[in-house]
Each structure stands twice: as structure tokens, then as C-alpha cells.
């Protein structure tokens, strides 16, 4: 059952398109077999799953394991979904619009916790509501929020462990000037950063941990 649920997450993840940053992010720790710890699974964004139980011969026999309606769980969750779940140690971690994060039991779909930004009401002023997912490394989850903050969460309960403002490639870029962030972060070399910020390697744009 766990492998089937993980495959469902992998299937969603592999439908996305994201430029590879292999040359910019060497040294990333590869996830254990069966886990999917970032948008492209590895720091190189290769999107390859080493799982072998599901094959071309039996893929037609896959079936839906469960359905989770985030809008029923939280009426503030708006319509429209672009997130790509992570699968880590039997749990699924998925974002909804307005930067909510839900942790699910991978086998049953039971919601274990929800992270909701304190200023999520402010996000209703944004024309875009998407969030494309999380990154995981060194025991922490990372989300790049609409308000231009990179936030670290504890996977066990969703507690905020730290945050940093993102300036992107423009000095003092902020929501006051119409900036927002929807991309999934990238983790490598004990640094977490958003995709647009990686090229600059600016210390303002990254969150150091470990």
C-alpha cells in the first residue's frame, strides 16, 4: 500500500517541468529508495524513482487508495491546485494554495497536521494562489511563500523552525512592489533556496541550517 501511494506521488511529480540545476547544486544528498524529497526528487532534479514493484505490465491494475478534500478540512483553502507532494518515511507532505502545508499518513490519507501561515489572510489580495511544493533536507521541510519568505518547518508537527526574506534577483524585491513566490525550493549543501535565487547564490536568498 505504501509503495502504491508513493507511486501516486511520483506520478504527479513527474508531470511537472522544471529546468535542471545539476551544475549549480552538486553535493545534494540522495533520498532513500521510495522517498521523494524535492520537486525533482534529487538536487539534480532527475525525477527518477528507483522503485521496481510497479512495472509496465501491472500499472493498469493500479487503483485509487483514498481521496483527501483539503477544502473540507479548511474552508479557507481556495480552488485550484498545483502542488507536487513529497513522500518521506511513509508520510506525504503537500501544499495547497495560500501556502498551507498538510502532512498525511501515506497509507491511510489521515491528516497528521496542517501548517497555516499567520498572515494567510493577506494572501487573499494576491491574484495568484498557487504553490508548487516543498523541499526536504537535513530533517526539515522548506516552503517558499507568496510573501517572499522561505520558511523551515519541523516534519513531525509542522512547527516553524525559522524563516528568511527572499530578495530574488532584484534588490529589496518585496510584496510591496508586486513580487510573490510560488516555486518549490531546492536544497543542497545544507542550504535551502528558491529556484530563481539559486543563480545568484546570494546569502540574502538562502536559509542555512544544520
C-alpha positions, -999 to 999 in steps of 0.1 A, spaced: 0 0 0 28 24 9 45 18 -24 13 24 -43 7 57 -25 43 67 -31 40 59 -68 9 81 -70 30 110 -56 58 102 -81 33 102 -109 22 137 -100 57 149 -96 69 137 -129 42 155 -149 59 188 -140 86 206 -160 115 223 -142 149 233 -155 177 212 -142 201 228 -117 226 198 -116 255 221 -124 245 246 -98 237 222 -70 263 194 -67 267 175 -35 230 171 -27 221 141 -6 202 114 -25 169 103 -8 165 68 3 147 44 -20 109 50 -21 112 86 -8 107 117 -29 122 147 -11 120 175 -36 103 187 -67 126 166 -89 135 141 -62 172 149 -61 192 182 -62 198 174 -99 161 172 -105 164 139 -124 129 128 -113 139 91 -114 123 67 -90 143 35 -81 111 16 -71 106 -15 -91 73 -31 -78 52 -11 -103 60 -21 -139 45 -15 -174 30 -50 -170 10 -42 -139 5 -4 -140 -30 -9 -154 -41 -26 -122 -33 5 -100 -63 19 -83 -71 50 -61 -61 44 -25 -80 74 -10 -92 110 -15 -84 140 6 -105 171 2 -85 200 16 -113 224 11 -135 204 35 -106 203 60 -102 241 58 -128 263 40 -101 290 36 -83 268 10 -93 282 -24 -100 264 -56 -70 255 -78 -41 231 -70 -6 229 -85 13 212 -57 36 182 -61 37 160 -29 68 147 -11 69 111 1 92 107 32 92 78 56 57 67 49 42 102 50 31 126 23 36 163 25 16 185 2 10 222 -1 -23 239 -11 -28 274 -24 -21 303 0 9 283 13 -9 258 36 10 226 42 -7 193 51 11 161 64 -7 129 56 -3 93 66 8 77 33 -11 45 38 -44 59 50 -46 96 40 -52 106 76 -42 143 81 -15 144 108 -10 182 109 -16 214 90 7 245 87 -11 277 80 8 310 78 -2 336 104 -7 362 76 -26 338 52 -54 363 51 -31 387 34 -26 362 6 -62 367 -4 -50 400 -20 -28 381 -45 -41 374 -79 -22 341 -79 -28 315 -53 -6 286 -64 22 269 -45 42 242 -63 55 222 -34 81 217 -7 117 206 -3 131 184 24 167 180 37 185 175 69 153 168 88 135 199 78 107 209 53 110 242 34 83 262 17 87 294 -4 57 316 5 38 342 -15 50 369 9 86 363 -3 97 343 28 115 310 29 102 291 59 116 259 76 91 235 92 95 205 115 82 174 97 68 158 129 43 186 137 47 215 113 63 238 138 81 268 123 119 264 128 130 296 110 123 319 81 142 344 59 131 370 34 137 364 -3 151 392 -24 152 371 -56 174 387 -83 163 422 -75 175 442 -45 147 448 -20 121 428 -41 90 425 -19 53 422 -20 51 460 -19 64 460 -54 42 432 -67 66 403 -61 55 369 -50 70 334 -48 53 301 -59 82 278 -69 92 248 -49 125 254 -30 157 235 -37 180 220 -10 217 213 -14 249 216 7 229 225 38 213 254 20 177 259 10 168 284 -16 142 292 -42 148 283 -78 151 319 -91 175 328 -64 199 299 -69 218 315 -97 229 344 -76 240 323 -46 232 354 -25 233 349 12 202 370 15 183 345 -6 192 313 13 184 297 46 213 279 62 206 250 85 222 220 102 
